[in-house]
Amino acid sequence: MLSTDISPPLKEAEMALLEAERRYRLVIEALNLGVFDLYLPERFMTVSAEWYTMLGYEGDLPDDPYAFWIAHLHPDERRMY
């Protein structure tokens, strides 16, 4: 097992980031918000399960959120992506 010594400032920053992520997820879940992050240059998208629920989607979540999103765009808008 490889072990790396992280200096205290970096470790503190890592811990602060983890705590911020934890708090962000709590807020998203508590407010039942649908969140998505779209990165067009790579045609990559991440979404929360609540986002699918807001769209009325039930069942197993699609493997490719980007393809799901594209399939539900108006045909005129789909050509842009």
N, C-alpha and C positions, 0 to 999 in steps of 0.2 A: 504494500500500500504506500502510495506516494503522499507525503505530507508537506505542506507549504506553510511557512510561518507568515502570517499576515500581520503587518504592523498595526498597532492599536488604532490609528486614524482610519485605516481602510476597514478594519473590523467594525468600528463604530458606524461607519457609513453603510456597510452591508446590513448591519442590524437595523439601522434607521429605515433603510429601503424595505426590508422585510416587514417591518412594523407598518410602514405606510401602505404597502400592498395589502396587508391583512385588514387594515382599517378601511381601505377602499372597497374591498370585497364585502365587508360587513355593510357598508352603506348601500352598495348596489343591491345586495340581497334584501336588506330591510325595506328599501324603497321600491323593490320589484321593478327595477329599471332594465330596459333592454339596451345593451351597449354593443356597439360594433366598432371595429378599427379596420379601416380599409387602406391598403397600401397598393395603389394602382400600378406603379412601375413593375412590381413583381406579380401583380394580379393575385394578391394574397389578402385574406380577410380573416379576422378572428371575431367571434361573437359570443355573447352570453346566452345561456339557455333561455333566459327571460325574453331575449330578442325574438327567438322563434315563437314563443308563447304569445307575444304581442301581435304577431302576424297570423295567429290562429293555427299554427303548426303543432300537431301532436304526434307522439310516437318517438321512434329512435331519431336522434338528431343526424342530419346529413353529414357525410364525411368531408365534403368540400363546401364550406359556407360561401365562397366566392361564386361557384357554379350555381348554387341555390339562389343567390342574390341576382345574378345575371338572368336566370330563368324567369324571375318574377318582375323584371323591368318591363316597361312599355317597349314594344318593338322599336319605336323611333329612338328611344334612349339607349337601347341595347347596342345599337350600331356604334355608339360613341366609345364603348368599352371593349 
